[in-house]
Amino acid sequence: MATLTLRSVTKSFGPARVIHGIDLEIGHGEFIVFVGPSGCGKSTLLRMIAGLESVTTGAVEIDGQVVNDIPAAERGLAMVFQSYALYPHMSVRQNLSFGLENIRTPKPEIARRVAEAARMLRMEHLLERRPGQLSGGQRQRVAIGRAVVREPKIFLFDEPLSNLDAELRVQMRVEIGNLHQRLGNTMIYVTHDQVEAMTMADRIAVLKDGRLEQFGRPLDLYNHPANLFVAGFIGSPRMNFLKGTLEAADARSATVALAAGGRLALPCEAGAAKPGDAVTLGIRPEHITPIEAGQGDATLAVQVTEQLGGESYLHGTLASGETLTIRLPGQTRVRRGETIGLRLGEPAARRLFDSASGAAYPALS
C-alpha cells in the first residue's frame, strides 16, 4: 500500500495548458476514481502519476517522496490499459511472467506470483492459451493479472472496461472491487462513466477542462454537489435544472420564483445572494412526484414514457419550455400526451445554484 499526493500539478503541451494546478491527497488502500467527460485531462493526470508523461510544474509524491524525475519503471506502480496491450504471440502464462523475467525475478518467485494471480482472477484454465483465443473479458483479466504479479504499491487503471459490453462491464466492476478488497492496495481508476465511479470508488475526483471540480465520497457528491457541472454529471438520469429568480434570501433559507411558474422555498445558506439574482434550482428525478393536473408546483406535458419494469421514467416539457425527467419506482399508468401536475420534492431535497458562477449555495440539513 502507498499514499499519493499531488501538489499544484500542471501539464502543458507547448502553449496549451491541459492540467491546471491539481491538488489531491490519496490515503493508503483507497480506491480513487478520476471521472469526467472526454478530454477533461483524467488520463493525462494518470499518465503523469505513472511517469509516462512529465509534470510541467508541481509535484507527484509517493509515500512522501517526490517522484517527478524517477522513471516509470522505478515508481513501484502497475498500469492496466484500455487496449489490454497483450503480446499476441505469447501464452497467457508468458504474458504474465514476461515483465518479471525482464527484471530478473527468480523463476520460483515468478511461478508463485503467476499461479497466485491466476487463482485470484479465476483463469488457471487459460494459462496456455494465446490472447487471440480469449474473449474480451478474459483478455482484461490477463491485463489485470499482469499488473497483479508485479505486486505494485499502487494500481493504475485507464478506462479498462470501455471495450467490453454492458453485461461484462458489470461483471468486471465486481471483480475489480473484489480484487481491491483482497489486496488492499491503493488503486486509481479513470473512467468517463459516472455509474462506474459511483459503484466502485471510495472517493471520486470530478474533472472538467483540466481542473478539479470536486473531490469526495460518492454520496457526498450526489447529495451535495459543489456546482452545476458536478450536479449534472453525477447521477443517472442527471439532475433536473430549472431557471428561476431569487425573491428572498438569508443565512437559513431562500425563496425562488420559477420560470415555469410557482414559488419554492428551500433551506440553504444564501445570505450572500440578493433578490433579483438569477438562480438555478436543481432537483433529482427521484424526488419529483406526479400528481393531478392543475395542482402542485408545476405542470408537465409528458412526451415520453419509459417502462423498465422495476422502475419508470417520464420525460416532458414545462410551461417555460424546459425539459424535465421523473424517475418512479415500479410501473406507471401515465402515458405520452398526458398533462400532469408535479410536486418538486421536499424542501431539503432541492438544491440551489448561482446561475452566473454555477456555484452551489450550501444546503442546510
Beta strands, then each sheet from edge to edge (+ up, - down):
strand 1: 4-13
strand 2: 16-26
strand 3: 31-35
strand 4: 57-62
strand 5: 65-66
strand 6: 77-80
strand 7: 154-158
strand 8: 186-191
strand 9: 203-208
strand 10: 211-216
strand 11: 240-249
strand 12: 254-258
strand 13: 263-266
strand 14: 278-283
strand 15: 289-291
strand 16: 298-307
strand 17: 311-318
strand 18: 323-329
strand 19: 339-343
strand 20: 351-354
sheet 1: 2+ 1- 4+ 5-
sheet 2: 6+ 7+ 8+ 3+ 9+ 10-
sheet 3: 13+ 12- 11+ 14- 20+
sheet 4: 15+ 19- 16+ 17- 18+
end
